[in-house]
Amino acid sequence: MTARGLIVGAPRSGSGKTSVTIGILRALRRRGIDVRGAKSGPDYIDPGFHAAATGRIGVNLDSWAMGPALLDALLREAAEGADAVIVESAMGLFDGIEAGRRRSGAASDLAARFSLPVLLVLDVSGQSRTAAAIAKGFAVYDPEVRIAGVVLNKVASERHRSQCANAIEAAGLPVLGAVMRNPDMEIPERHLGLVQASEHEALEGFIDRLADVMEKSLDLDRILAAASPIADGGDAAAEALDPPGQRIALARDKAFGFLYPHLQSTWREKGAELVFFSPLADEAPPGDCDVCWLPGGYPELHAGRLAAAEIFRAGMARFAETKPVHGECGGFMALGVAIEDSEGITHPTLGLLGHATSFARRKMNLGYRQARLLSDCAIGRAGETVRGHEFHYASVVDAGHDAPLVEIADGLGNPLGRAGGRRGNVTGSFFHAIAKG
């Protein structure tokens, strides 16, 4: 069977896309359908929920950071062995940056490129017939993006549902379900956004409740029938980041968990082996690995335990004497000399680079980034450009004296200066790498 796909989109963040997507994924899995989730844009959190709902690893599809061949290959890989792929949009369906045709990062780019229909989730709280004007606007805004149907969310009553649904259907769009207001469907938030799937208490019960709601509220047969066949894709090799080594020691626990699934899969496809270790369990990177990678995460929440993890700290110092070590975002924070947590308490960190960071003195940094490498490191060779993004609230309170690692520009190419650090075999920055530029 050829896998079929559709996109779950909305006018804005907070409309209920994630809850609807997770519920649909689990509901389809209950039917014996082999379904896989995907997420547009740079998002670590939602693919974890998708994986929990389906039992299949999620994937990110980012039209700004990833070139067309890589996008094609990743969607093809997601479709292999699956019956359906449900792509959850980030933010609003058309929200992206003006960086060239169909390279905006918006989910609408994916809808147009892959001819994937859109299931539009509308939060209709505080409105009725106006919902039809919004739905109609989405239907005509981009002729290459097809709205297959509408799901009403946060509906107050049967009268409210009929007012919205009748107006939308009169405008020529089918309404494929209506979800009543339900605070139990909200995904809890934390200081950097949503709680990770692995941190959600009673995760299975929560996902099953969402599936129960979607089975009751949506016409799943019509939604599945609206999905379109997914065509064969291309070869990701030219645009995917090369593995940083043959055996990669990769930190993975509640302090370090933000590494894109496509990086892990493409590294493995290129022959690399991933060897996981847990700094929070006071484990050191295995000595038979030839590179160590500290991903992003929440080291500021566990700074005390990391400071007391003597085996981890000594093992990292020993590893860095002869082999490359790279950290991004949270991993970069851990490589510095200190982290100040949200309560203003300063904890010593690895000291392999000279900077110090603070979460008490918060400053949000968010956006796409183009990084030109100033030296060879785990993410590429000197002079190469890598695309990715930055998202953190930590501020640098002491820049230290290390040489910079990258020259950064935003998603439109506007220069932002030099960033990151390198000292001996150790490199790092707040920049999250996604694909070759």
C-alpha positions, -999 to +999 in steps of 0.1 A: +000+000+000+013+035-009+014+057+022-010+086+023-003+119+039-020+151+051-010+182+071-028+194+103-026+232+102-042+262+119-042+300+118-018+303+148-001+286+177-024+276+205-053+265+182-051+228+193-030+213+164-008+192+187-037+177+207-057+170+176-026+155+159-017+133+188-052+121+192-056+113+155-023+094+155-032+072+184-068+067+171-055+055+137-030+032+154-059+016+174-074+007+141-043-012+131-031+016+107+006+020+106+008+057+110+038+080+115+040+116+127+060+145+113+065+181+123+072+212+102+099+235+113+125+232+141+106+216+170+120+190+194+090+185+216+061+174+193+080+146+175+084+130+209+047+130+214+041+117+179+065+088+186+048+080+219+014+080+201+025+058+172+054+037+184+073+051+154+101+077+155+089+111+143+107+134+118+111+171+112+105+186+078+118+222+075+116+239+041+140+267+052+167+246+068+165+216+045+170+216+008+144+200-015+163+167-019+166+163+018+129+171+024+120+146-004+142+119+011+130+124+047+093+123+037+100+092+017+117+075+046+088+084+069+064+068+044+084+036+040+064+008+056+037+031+068+001+035+057-002+071+066+019+101+076+004+130+095+024+162+094+017+188+122+023+224+112+043+247+134+027+281+142+002+292+116+000+273+083+016+301+063+039+314+089+076+315+078+102+340+066+106+356+032+136+336+021+127+325-014+099+306-030+089+276-009+119+280+014+101+299+041+099+272+067+061+273+067+040+241+065+023+255+035+056+249+016+053+212+023+016+212+013+025+227-020+056+207-027+041+173-018+005+180-028-005+172+008-041+184+017-046+203+049-069+196+078-075+230+092-080+232+130-099+263+140-102+275+176-137+289+175-139+302+210-153+337+210-167+335+175-193+317+153-199+326+116-166+345+115-149+310+115-163+306+079-145+338+068-112+325+082-116+291+066-125+306+033-095+328+034-073+298+040-089+280+011-082+308-015-050+324-001-026+300-020-039+281-050-012+254-045-024+247-009-056+227-007-078+227+024-094+193+026-116+200+056-120+218+089-120+207+125-137+230+150-119+232+184-130+246+217-166+244+208-189+257+236-222+239+228-242+221+201-257+254+191-222+269+188-211+240+167-240+242+143-235+280+138-199+275+129-203+244+109-232+256+088-214+288+078-182+270+069-200+243+048-220+271+031-186+286+021-178+253+004-156+235+029-165+203+047-164+202+085-149+169+096-154+172+133-159+194+163-140+191+197-158+205+227-139+227+253-119+204+275-091+216+298-078+181+302-066+182+266-040+209+273-004+198+272+015+212+303+041+239+297+075+247+312+100+275+311+112+267+275+078+256+262+060+223+263+070+195+286+088+167+267+069+135+262+094+116+284+086+140+313+048+139+310+033+121+340+009+092+329+018+098+293+000+068+279-032+077+297-030+112+284-026+101+248-054+076+251-077+103+264-069+124+234-076+095+211-109+089+229-119+125+222-109+124+186-127+091+180-158+106+194-155+141+178-140+136+144-149+117+112-117+097+110-128+078+079-133+110+059-101+125+073-081+094+062-098+094+028-088+130+023-051+122+026-031+120-007-005+094-018+031+103-010+054+102-040+089+086-040+116+110-027+152+118-035+186+112-019+194+130+013+231+123+013+242+156-004+224+179+020+224+159+053+251+167+079+279+141+078+284+121+109+310+137+132+327+103+137+325+066+132+315+059+169+296+089+184+293+092+222+259+109+225+247+123+258+210+114+263+189+119+295+166+145+309+194+171+308+205+164+272+179+152+248+174+177+219+189+160+188+169+159+156+157+124+146+169+129+110+205+135+122+205+102+140+190+083+111+212+098+084+243+093+105+234+057+109+227+054+072+262+067+065+277+040+087+281+057+121+273+041+154+256+060+182+267+051+217+245+067+244+256+077+279+239+096+307+256+125+325+229+126+351+237+089+359+273+100+363+284+082+332+314+093+311+316+091+273+330+056+263+367+057+256+364+036+224+343+064+208+360+089+185+338+119+191+315+132+219+283+152+213+264+170+240+230+179+226+207+207+238+183+202+267+178+215+302+212+214+320+201+244+341+174+223+357+199+197+367+230+218+373+235+206+408+235+170+399+258+176+369+282+195+391+283+165+415+288+140+387+325+134+392+329+104+369+311+124+341+333+155+347+366+136+348+356+115+318+347+145+297+381+161+305+400+130+297+381+124+264+387+160+253+424+157+257+427+136+225+393+136+208+367+161+196+339+172+219+310+193+206+281+209+225+250+228+211+227+250+232+224+232+265+254+211+257+273+244+250+262+257+284+275+226+301+309+230+284+315+264+300+327+272+335+294+278+353+256+279+350+235+302+371+201+285+376+167+303+378+171+308+416+204+326+411+225+298+424+257+293+404+269+257+397+303+248+383+302+231+349+328+212+328+352+241+323+362+228+288+353+263+274+356+296+292+321+311+291+295+313+319+257+314+314+227+324+334+191+313+334+182+338+361+190+367+338+168+355+310+168+368+274+149+349+247+169+342+215+149+326+188+151+323+150+167+306+120+204+309+118+231+304+090+264+295+106+297+299+086+322+276+103+355+293+113+373+260+119+368+223+114+344+209+140+318+182+145+292+199+123+315+205+093+346+219+078+360+255+080+343+278+055+312+257+051+278+271+060+253+251+080+216+259+085+198+256+118+182+276+145+186+291+179+161+289+208+171+296+244+165+319+273+199+317+288+222+347+286+260+347+285+273+365+316+310+359+309+321+354+273+355+340+283+384+342+260+380+313+236+382+317+198+348+320+182+335+289+163+310+304+139+300+336+121+262+338+124+235+353+102+198+352+106+175+334+083+175+363+058+213+365+058+216+396+081+249+393+100+247+387+137+284+385+145+307+358+157+295+332+183+303+300+201+337+289+212+366+266+204+396+255+225+417+226+215+394+196+207+363+213+222+338+233+203+303+245+209+276+272+203+240+279+210+233+271+174+214+239+166+226+224+133+200+209+110+215+206+074+242+218+051+236+253+038 
